[in-house]
Amino acid sequence: MFVDTNICPETLRTIAAPGHVLLMLADPSVSVNRFFDRPDREKQFLYGLLMAEPDPAGAMENYRRCLMRICSQARYDRFLRAGFPVLLREESRSPRQTLALAERIFGLDG
């Protein structure tokens, strides 16, 4: 199962078997500043709602401040040091290459 969320490491330890978790992390600034760059339907729906506000720039700034709290360096570091395997986002790596790395981590490559 792949989940794009911020489930805390303590909860992950209680709901997933050891070896069944892989954390994929992006630098917090990427998570905040490029949140709407992907064409995900949910993100684009949210973007549309923000742009429909009477003050779209203010609504976007407020949302980015919320993202900055969620995607803080402290939270990033907490996930990084949680003891699970981690793949760091690299712009130069293709999705196929990332999948190959995940397969290797889970022992699915051979």
PLY file of the C-alpha trace (Angstrom):
ply
format ascii 1.0
element vertex 110
property float x
property float y
property float z
element edge 109
property int vertex1
property int vertex2
end_header
0.00 0.00 0.00
1.28 3.45 -0.88
0.04 6.36 1.20
0.76 10.02 0.56
0.28 11.39 4.03
2.00 12.37 7.24
1.25 9.40 9.47
3.55 9.80 12.46
6.34 7.21 12.85
4.86 5.93 16.11
1.58 5.11 14.38
3.38 3.53 11.43
5.11 1.16 13.85
1.73 0.01 15.19
-0.08 -0.45 11.85
2.64 -1.84 9.58
4.90 -4.84 9.86
8.65 -4.19 10.03
10.02 -3.97 6.51
6.70 -2.82 5.07
7.34 0.91 5.35
9.34 3.16 3.06
9.40 6.90 3.67
9.78 9.10 0.63
10.79 12.60 1.63
11.13 15.85 -0.23
12.88 18.89 1.16
10.28 20.88 3.13
10.66 23.89 0.83
9.72 21.71 -2.15
6.66 20.42 -0.32
5.52 23.96 0.42
6.49 25.86 -2.73
5.64 23.20 -5.30
2.56 21.67 -3.69
0.28 22.53 -6.60
2.77 21.75 -9.40
1.55 18.19 -9.81
-1.67 17.52 -11.74
-3.24 15.46 -8.92
-7.01 15.91 -9.15
-7.33 16.60 -5.41
-4.56 19.22 -5.41
-5.98 20.95 -8.45
-9.46 20.96 -6.90
-8.04 22.61 -3.78
-6.09 25.07 -5.91
-9.31 26.01 -7.71
-11.06 26.63 -4.39
-8.24 28.89 -3.21
-8.29 30.83 -6.48
-12.07 31.28 -6.17
-11.70 33.08 -2.82
-12.32 36.86 -2.76
-8.59 37.33 -2.02
-6.85 34.44 -3.85
-3.34 35.66 -2.99
-4.24 35.92 0.70
-5.89 32.51 0.67
-2.82 30.99 -0.99
-0.48 32.65 1.50
-2.57 31.33 4.39
-2.51 27.83 2.90
1.27 27.99 2.41
1.70 29.02 6.06
-0.30 25.93 7.04
1.87 23.78 4.78
5.00 25.28 6.36
3.80 24.08 9.77
2.98 20.60 8.46
6.17 20.34 6.38
8.54 21.88 8.92
12.20 20.97 9.11
11.58 19.46 12.56
8.92 17.09 11.17
11.14 16.24 8.21
14.00 15.41 10.58
11.67 13.30 12.73
10.73 11.17 9.71
14.34 11.03 8.55
15.48 9.66 11.93
12.46 7.38 12.50
14.39 4.22 11.68
12.53 3.36 8.48
14.18 3.18 5.06
14.07 6.58 3.37
14.22 7.69 -0.24
15.00 11.36 -0.66
13.40 13.15 -3.60
15.85 13.84 -6.39
14.71 15.84 -9.39
17.22 14.03 -11.59
15.71 10.60 -10.83
12.83 9.37 -12.96
9.72 7.73 -11.49
10.92 4.42 -12.96
14.28 4.79 -11.20
12.52 5.62 -7.95
10.33 2.54 -8.32
13.44 0.40 -8.88
14.96 1.77 -5.66
11.75 1.02 -3.75
11.68 -2.51 -5.19
15.25 -3.03 -4.02
14.43 -1.79 -0.51
11.44 -4.14 -0.27
13.38 -7.05 -1.78
11.16 -7.20 -4.87
13.90 -6.78 -7.42
15.00 -10.31 -7.85
0 1
1 2
2 3
3 4
4 5
5 6
6 7
7 8
8 9
9 10
10 11
11 12
12 13
13 14
14 15
15 16
16 17
17 18
18 19
19 20
20 21
21 22
22 23
23 24
24 25
25 26
26 27
27 28
28 29
29 30
30 31
31 32
32 33
33 34
34 35
35 36
36 37
37 38
38 39
39 40
40 41
41 42
42 43
43 44
44 45
45 46
46 47
47 48
48 49
49 50
50 51
51 52
52 53
53 54
54 55
55 56
56 57
57 58
58 59
59 60
60 61
61 62
62 63
63 64
64 65
65 66
66 67
67 68
68 69
69 70
70 71
71 72
72 73
73 74
74 75
75 76
76 77
77 78
78 79
79 80
80 81
81 82
82 83
83 84
84 85
85 86
86 87
87 88
88 89
89 90
90 91
91 92
92 93
93 94
94 95
95 96
96 97
97 98
98 99
99 100
100 101
101 102
102 103
103 104
104 105
105 106
106 107
107 108
108 109
